[in-house]
Each structure stands twice: as C-alpha cells, then as structure tokens.
Amino acid sequence: MRRIALAAAVACSLAVTTLAVPAAAAEQTGKVVSSAPLPAGLWLPGTGKAYRLTYTTTGPTGAALSSGAMFVPEGSPPPGGWPVVSWTHGTVGLGDSCAPSTAGRSQRDITYLTTWMSKGYAVVSTDYVGLGTPGGHPYLDGRTAAYSAADMVRAARSVDGSLAAKWVVIGQSQGGHAALFTAKIAPGYAPDLDFRGAVATGPPSNLEGVVSLAGPYIPQLPLADLTAYTSYILAGLKAAKPTFDVDRYLTPVGKQIVADAGELCYADMVKRTEGVGIGQLLDRSLFDAAFFDRLRDVIEVPVSGYAKPFYIAQGVNDTTVPIPLTLKLVADLSFRGQPLTFKAYPGADHSGTMAASLPDTTAFVAKLFAGNAR
C-alpha cells in the first residue's frame, strides 16, 4: 500500500503547484535590522558603494532573518534609478561561515556579476535564511529562498534610494532553483515592487523523484560530490521541516554526515564524504510516501502560474544537473503554456552555462527592463 501511495504521489507531481503567499508580506518583511559598509576586498569591480545587510524575511516556519550584500554601480543612476538584479547564488554550503557576504565569492561568480553591473544594473545578493543568520539553512527550500531574494530588494532599496523598484532575479544551480520559485512567487509576495522576470542557469528540478529512489542498496559510486549534495538535501529537509524525523532514515554514519553537512562549506563537505556512498548514509529506503510528500513540498519546482517571462539555460555537458531532468521540466512548463524561453548550450558544463548563456540572457533581461511593464 505504501508503494501504491507513493506512486500516486509521483503521478500527482504533474498537477498544478500552488504556493501560498504569506499575508501582508509587504508590511512585515524586507525591514533592515543592521547595515554596514561591505569591506572593500569583497566589492565587485565597478562598484561605487556596497553594503552588507541583515533583514527580515519569511522562513520555513514563519518570520526569519537573512543577510546579504548590495553593490551599487559607479556613476550616476539613470532616470528612475538603477534597475536591480537580485542574484541567487549556487551551492556554497550550509554553515554560517559559507555566506558569500562574509566569505566572498568565486572568481566565476565575480566575473559573471561584474558583467551584469557593467550593463547598468545594481546587484543585490541574498545569503539565504540560515547562512550567517540564526537557524539552519533550508537548502533547496524554494519558497524560503524566493522570499529572501524579494526581501533583499526591499531591504536594499531602503538603504540606498538610487535603486529602482524594477527588478529581475538571476540565479545559478541552487540559485537557479531559487530564481524559478521567485519568478512564481514575486508578483504576489512583493506587489510593492516592479518584478520583470527571471533567468535560471543550471537549475535542479525533478529531484524529489530521484532522491526518493535512494536506499541502502545503492552501490558506492566514484562521485564524491553526489554524496555531498545528497547530504545537503537531507540536512536542508531537516531545516525546512523541523518536525519531520529525517534521522529515522539514516544510519549512524549518515546521521553524523548529515549533521556535518549543516556546518561545512562545499569543498570541505566533498572531502568529508570521500569514500562514503549514498547507500552508507541510509538505513532504509527513501521510497516512502511520508518522505516524498515532505521533500516534494520543499523542492518541487512549480510548473504553472508564472505571470512574468523567464529564461532557463542548460548546459548539454552538465553532469551536476543532467539535461534530461531539465528537459522534463521544460516539457511540463511548455505543456502548460508558461512564459518560458529555453536554450541548451552544447559543450557547456554546469559552471560553463553561466558564461555561455550571457549573450542571450543579457539581451533577454534588457528587453524585460525596456518600457513600463507595470
């Protein structure tokens, strides 16, 4: 019966996804709790002013805090203010020390964001709930990340009046997942802002079905990052669903590794899981309706209800987010007539998709900002 229930749940994943929007969000969130100049060593090239903020937002169980950084371009803003790119970053880890506003960014991300700033956009970048703020980080909790991305724009505009109300969200990998949720949620969650659309590169999707197939029977595979990512997903589920007993699915080794996942940044987590297979984490199969329902509620990408245009870029050679998962997402979105632009980039791997797609995505965003869309 449990297998039948799970099969029914998987079948229902093709149904319309409804995401509740917290009431009176504009009055309750995006309030700055603290603000300080960002150290110059963490600035993007071309920055005129930069700040680190802590602000109110919505977490998995209610009110929460997030932090982030904002970068205002050099020079004078255009009439109406700098249009805003809300950047949602990829996987850096789950511990407080991993937060980009204090730990810094990879050269890949610096180069990418500098390109956007050079186009005349202010860049604001949430760390997400639980990265540098109290509580665990609910990794791949799409709604919470979307709230953080929208509230980061609100908070940044209250600190610097040169930022316009019009904005887009752009994200890579974990941040691409967040960008898709933001595209769905932003018009209803932040009606006080002028949301124009989204860009998602390498966004993970359909993971709820894949992860739920895991169990102690999975052999060890020569992919250390696969175990690291799985550990992050399980730790993120614990943070997103604190009343759900994730530990009952784990071996003693699994419990320790998932606990470590809540503290370690990505490179250290990959080292921590070297020689440890996913099967060694699990005491029982995740092919379980209770597990699937909760994981799906946290990470399943919405396939309908998008009011603004969005762009998905996928590397054909991406082994972190394999293209078949994205093609299924694109098919589900297209079937429902969503305002999607999709392009696959031959030869591009997971990271390479960011640079490969830039000529297309910068043109896409320029069109979003053209004219008065409100």
N, C-alpha and C positions, 0 to 999 in steps of 0.2 A: 504494500500500500504506500509506503514512503517513497518508493521509486516512481509509482504512478503519480503521486502528488508532486514530486519534483519535475517529472516530465510535463505535467500540466503547467507548472510554474514557468518552465522554459518556453513552452508554447505561448504563454501569455506575454512573454517579453516582446512580442511583435505588436502588442497593443499600444494604444496611445499612453504616453507617460505624462502624469500630472504632477507638477511640483508646486507645493504650497508656498505662498509668499507670506512671510511674517507681516502681521498687521502694523500699520503706522510706522513702517521701516524708516521713512524719511525723517521722522521726528526723533527716533531712538538711536540711530546708528550713524557712523561716519563722524562722530564727535572726537576731536583731538584731545587726548589725555596728556600727551607730552610731545614736545617738538624741540629739536636741536639741530644745529648745522651738521651736515654729514662731513666726516673727515675728508680732506682733500684727496687722500690716497684712494678713496672709494668713488670719486667722481668719474663720470663718463667724459671722454673728450668732447669739447664743445659745450660743456655745462657752464652756465652763468651763475646759478645758485642751486644748492642742493641741501635737502634736509632729511633727517630720519624722524619718523613719526610713530607714535603709538596711538591707536584709535579704537573706538567701539565698533563692534560688528555683531553678526549673528553666527553662533557656533552650532554644533550638532544638537545641543540641548538647551539653547537659549542664548542670552546675552554673553558676549565674549570680547576679548581683546585681540587685536592683530597689530603687527608693526610693519613698516615698510620704508622705502626711500623714494624721494621725488627729485627729479632732475629738470630744471628749467633752462632752456637754451640761452646762450649768449645773445645779446642784442635786444632790440625792441620787439614786443609781440605784434602780430598782425591785428587789424581791427577786429574787435570781439574777443581777443585773447588767443593764447596758444591752444590749438586743438590738442587733445590728450590721448596718448596711447597708454592704456593700463596693461602692463606686462605681467603675465603669469608664468613664472619660471618652471623649469623642469625639475626632476628629482635631484635634491641635494642631500637628503637625509631627513630624519625626524627629530633630532635633538636641537636644543636651543642654539648650540654653537654653530649650527649649519645655516642659520638665517642669513640670506645674502646681504641684508642691510648692515650687518656687522662683520660677516665672514668674507665679504667680497664676492666677485663673480668670475666665472671662467672667461678666458680670452675670447672664446666663441661667442658668449653672450654679450661681452663688451663690444665686440666688433658689430654684432647684429644690432644692438640697441643704439650704438652710435650712428649707424646708417639711418635709423628712424629719426633720431634727433636732428640729423643734418637735413632732413626733409622739412623741418619746421614744426616738429611736434614736441611738446613736453612729455616726458616719460615718468610715469608713476609705477611703482613695483611693490606689490604686497609681498610680505614674507609668508603669509597664510596664518591662520589661527594655530597657536601652539608651537610656532617656530620663533622663539625669542619672547614669547608671552606665556602666561600660566596655562598649565594643562598639556595633555598630549596632542600631537599633531594628527588630525584625522586624514591621513594620506588617501588621496583619490576620493574623498568625500566631495563630490562635485558641487553640491549646493553650498556648502560652507565656503569652499574656495571662491565660488561666484560672488557670494556676499562680501567676502574680503576684497575682491577685485573692485566691486562697485563702491564700497565704502571707502576704499583707498582714494578714489577720485573725489568723493565728497570731502574727505579729510584734507587732501592736498589743496583743493580749491579754497578751503577756509584759511589755510596758511599763506597762500600766495594768490592774490586776486588777479594775476595776469593769466591764469589758466581759464580757458573757456569751459562752458558747460558741455560742449560736444565732445564725444569720446568714442573710442573703439577699444576692444580688448584683443590682445595678441598673445599667444602662448605656444610653448613648445613642450611636447611629451606630456608629463603630468600637467603642465600649464596649458597644453592644447586641450586636454580633457576639461580643465577648468574654464578655458575660453568658450567651449561649446555650451557648458552649463550657464555661463554668463550670458551668452547670446540668447538663451532661452529665458533666463530669469530677469535680466536687467530692465527691460521696459516696464515690468510690473513692480519690481523691487525698488527701482530708483527713478520714478517718474519725474522727479525734480531735475534730473539730468537729461541730456540730449544724446542718447545712445544711438550710434550709427551702424554698428555691425561688428564682425569678428573675423580673426584669422587664427586657424589652428594648424600647427605643423606637427606631424607625427603623433596625433592624439590616440591614446589607447582607448579601445572600445571592445565591447563584447567579452570583457574579461570575466564577467560573472559566470558565464557558462564554462569557460576554460578552467578557471580556478576550481570550480565545483567538481571537476572530474579528478582532482588530485586525491591521493591517499598514500598509505604506507607502501603500496605496491609499485610506486613509480621508481624506476631504477635511477641510480646516480648518473647524471649527465655532465659532460665536461663544460658546463656553463655556470661559472660561479655567480655571475650577476643574476641568473634566473632564481637561484635560492635567495639572494639578497632582495630582489624585487618581491618575491613571494612573502618573505618575512615582513617587508614593509607593508604589504597589503593586509596581512593578518594583524600587525600592530596598529595599522590605521583603522581597521574594523573595530578593534578594541576601544580606540579613542572615540570613534563615531557612534558606537553602540555600547556604552559602558555597562549596561545591564545584561548584555548577552555574554555568555560564558564561552569565549573563544578557546580558553585553556583546555576545555574538555576534549578538544580535537587534537591536542598536542602531546607529544612525548616529553619526558623531562628535558631532553636536549632541545626540543622545539620550544618549550616554554622559556628556556634561558636565551635562546637565539632571538625569539620574538621580543623578549624584554630588552635585549641589547639593541634591537632594531629601533626601539624608541629613543635611543640616545646617540647612536653612531651615525656619522655622516657617510655619504655614499661610498667613497673609496675605502674607508675603514670597514664598512659593512661587507663589501665584496671580499676583503681579506678575512673577515670574521667567518664567512661562510665557505671559504675554500675547503674543498674536500667533503662538504656536507651536502647531501642531496635533499630534494624536497621531501622524498619519502621518509627520510630520517626525522623530519620535523613533525610528522603526523602520526598519531596513534590510531586514527580511524579515518574512514573515507569522508571527504567533504561533500560527497554526493548525498546530500541531506537537505530536506526541504527547509528546515529551520535556518540552516547556514545560508542556503541560496537566497532565501527571501530577504535576509538582512544584508547580505553582500549586494544583492541587486538593488536594494533601496538606496544604498550608499553610492555605488559606482556606475550604475547603468546609464549610458548616455541617452538623453531624450531623443526621440525620432520624429517628433511633431511639435507644433505650437511655436515655431520660430517666427517672429514678426519682422526681423531685420536680416539683411543679407549676411552670409558668412562663407568663408573660404576654407577648404581643407586641402592641405598639401601633404603628400605621402611619398616617401622615397621607395622606389621599387626594390632597392637593396637593403631596406631596413630590416634588421634581424631582431631589434628590440620590440618594435611594434610591427609584426608581419603584415604585409599588404592584404592578405585575404580577410583579416579582421576588419580592416578599414573599408574594403570593398563591400562587405556585408552592411556596414553602417551606411555607406553612401547609397546602396540599393534601398535600404529601409527609408532613408530620408527622401530619396528621389521618388519612390513609390507614393509617398505622402505629399508630394508637391512642395517641399520645403525650399526656401530661397538660397540654395546651395550652389557654390562654384567649387568644383573638384578638379584637381590635376595631380597626376602621378609623375614623378621625376626619375627617369631611368638613370641608373648609376649612382643615385644618391642613397646614402645610408641614413641612419636615424638622425645624427647630428647634421649631416650634409644637406638635409632637406631644407634647413633654415636658409642657408646661403643660396641654394639652387632656386628656391621659390621667390627670392627677394624681388627680382624684376617684375614678377606677376603680382605679388602681394602689395608692393608699394603703389603700383598703379591701381589696384583694387581699392585700397584704402583712400587714395587721393579722390577717387570718384565718390566714395562714401561721404567724404567731407565737403564735396562740392555742393554749393547751394544750401538752401534752408530745408533740411529734411523733416523738421518737426511738424 
